[in-house]
């Protein structure tokens, strides 16, 4: 079964932010290394890199008119996503728990990939 893992940054330090700069170089490199190791997991397909939330635009159509808002639809915004082919939801949960954002102030949402009707 395929699962989509949506990573939400939350309060996780972003590269270039004051909180990121306050971390030691060793801590920053360890986080990069964790993501690189996760990307080697059998069954994982890493999504395209997403830009920072400030670069997002949200589009909605109301009463036939297109409305564009600067920023993300949800306050936190998605930081990235992966598709993980695994035998069970438990395997997907175990992988999600290894994603640094899950422990650094963000969250990982897991959804089964479904076929359209």
Secondary structure, 3 states (H helix, E strand, C coil): CEEEEEEECCCCCCCCCHHHHHCCHHHHHHHHHHHHHHCCCCCEEECCCCCCHHHCEEEEEECCEEEEEECCCCCCCEEEEEEEECCCHHHHHHHHHCCHHHHCCCEEEEEECCCCC
